[in-house]
Amino acid sequence: MNFLTFEKNYPLSLVNVEKQLVVNNIKKRYDVVVFNSDGSIRILVECKAPEITIDQTTFDQIARYNLELKADYLMVTNGLDHFYCRMDFESEKYTFLRDIPDFSR
């Protein structure tokens, strides 16, 4: 949350934490969602414990959640390692990025 609000300048009012969603008729919870000013979802964040290694399974999980949410960007972190992706819904792929855009962009 500090990274998103202080380093990336996302207003706290656009950040939503741990809410329920339904994916394939199964109730799930997302960790963090950051909205655009128009209410669409800009970033979906999956948080893992520091001892959890981030691997393909982690990205598969967040990608499944994003089928419902349609976030522009995905962020996966365990507090030590951070990975960022931009979604391409047309080709149904994601591209890894060095960072996510600031709120002003």
N, C-alpha and C positions, 0 to 999 in steps of 0.2 A: 504494500500500500504506500509506504514512504517513497519508493522508487517511482511509482506512478504519479503521486501527487506532488512531490517535491522536486524530483529530477525531470519528470516529463510534463509537469504542469497541468495534469488533469484535475479539474475541480472535484473535490470530494463528493459533491452532489451528483456527479455522473458515475460514481463508483458504487457497485452493488456487491455485497459479499454473501456467499453461501445461501443460495436460494434453490428451490426445487424446480426441476423441469422433467418433462416426460419425453423419453426417447424410445421409439418402437414399443409404445405402451408400457414402458417400465419407468418407474420413478427414479430419478437420479438427482444429484446435487452438483452444481458447479461451485468452484471456489470464489472466483472474482469475475465480474463483468464490468467493462467500462463502456459507457454509452457515448454516442455522439450527441451534440446539442439537439438534434431532431428526434432523439429517442431510439434510433437504430443502434445496433451493437457494433462497437468499434473493435474491442479487444476482449477475448476470452482467455482467462488465466487459469492454469492448473498448477496448484502448489503441492509439492511433495515434501516429506520430511528429509532433512539433510542426509540421512543414511540411505535413502532410496536413490538408486542410480536411475537416471533418466534414459530410457531406451525407446525402441519402436512401440512397445506396448503402451507407454505413456502417451505417445503421439496418436496412436490408434484410439485411445480413450477420449482425448480432447477432440479429435476429428469426428467421432461419433456424436459427441455433445453438440458439435458445431453444425451437424446436419440439421438440427432443430433451430439453433440460435442464429446461424448465418453471420458470425462475426467476421470483420475484414481481416483481423490479425489474431494470431494465436501466440500465447506466451506460456512456456513451461519452465518452472523453476523448482529447485530443491533448496533454495537459499544460498547455494554454493555455485551451481551452474545454472545459466539462464539461456533459453533458446527462444527464438522469435521466428515467426513465419507469416507470410502474407498469403491469403487465400486467393485462389483463382477458381471461382465456382463454375465457369464455363468449361474448363478442362478438368475440373474435379481434382486439382492438385494444389499443393502448397509449396512455396518457395522460401527457403531459409534466408533470414536477414541477419545483419550484424546487430541491429537495434530496431526498436519500434519508434514510429514518429512521435514527436512531441504533440501536445494538444493543439498548438497553434497551426499545425500543418494540415 
